[in-house]
Amino acid sequence: MDQGNQPTPQPQYNGVPMQPKKKKTGLIIGIVLGVIALIAIISAVLVYFLWWQNPEKMVTDAVSNAIMAKKMTADGKVVIDMRDQGKIELSVKTATDSGKSKANIDAKLNIKGVEKNIPLKGDVVLDSDGTIYVKINNFKDLYGTLLEVVMESSSGGNLSRSQIETYRDQTLEKMSSEIDKMSDTWMKISPDEIGSEYKCGINALKKIQSDESVRKELAQIYQKNSFFTIKDSKISDRNGGRGFELQGNNKSNSSKFEEEFKNSSVGKALSKCGKSNSYKSSESSSIDESSLKVWVDRSSHELKAVELKGNDKKASVEISFDINVNKSEEIKVPSSAESLKEFIEGFMEGYSSGLSSTSTR
């Protein structure tokens, strides 16, 4: 009998209908790209935070010294609780030196409605030209967990735990070569792929790194218009530094800082990059409750640690880092790397093939 006009049956696993492959493939691509994008974003945010979100004499000097520094290391944690969506916990070790940065990240993602935590361990390198390099070190564990999440979602809860684990193990075995390659490969995202505003911002940061007069200009602007005051100076020592709790309640100085920053060489450069890269203090103060603590070396007045806690109706964030200014580690830019987009596309072709053969067993 001619089957040419008959609809193609959906693949099944042990009699349980599964969603079309395109939907699952799209979901996997979205999750993987989202996780990788998160690494890149967190890395960029950390670099930005260490340069700009630093708060009388010791504290002002600490900020100025941090601006003047061309290199530093930081080791700490970031916790972002997006109440309705989930929670992200990251342990991060990062270093910057002459425009280059690197970060080692150990993350745990807890998605609302998903019982399993998604593990992620990876390395990120940000080159001075803005190219982002990413390598996932636990791709097999990450991918296996994502497979379980997708199976639970696709089956509508009709698969048992043993069925899901069997499917996971079969798929991991089928794709072992692709998974091994994924675990050992550096992938890169070029500035052109991210966009013109990002490239423009990177060029502005390069100007800060390469030109001491620019960094001195920024330090002087902050020294003249320090808008933080000390709320509590009896904080326990940390990382060899004396602790202070700060509050940003000097609105007059904040406005003066904003105006002078806009007219600085870096501010003018950033203003050409688009609205998202312009400095606007009024747009960055939407947190309902916040706490900022810094620790400063008594003799050198260098920044030794920072802790920031913020909370609003949609999310809360906690950032805590020990910092060593004017110290760094060797930052090796990968000599070879594959395009992230092309590599993911190739991997997903292998995934679709493995899914097809596994789901019909």
Summary of the structure (lengths in Angstrom):
residues: 361
radius of gyration: 24.0
end to end distance: 25.0
largest distance: 89.3
contacts: 1097
relative contact order: 0.17
helix: 45%
strand: 29%
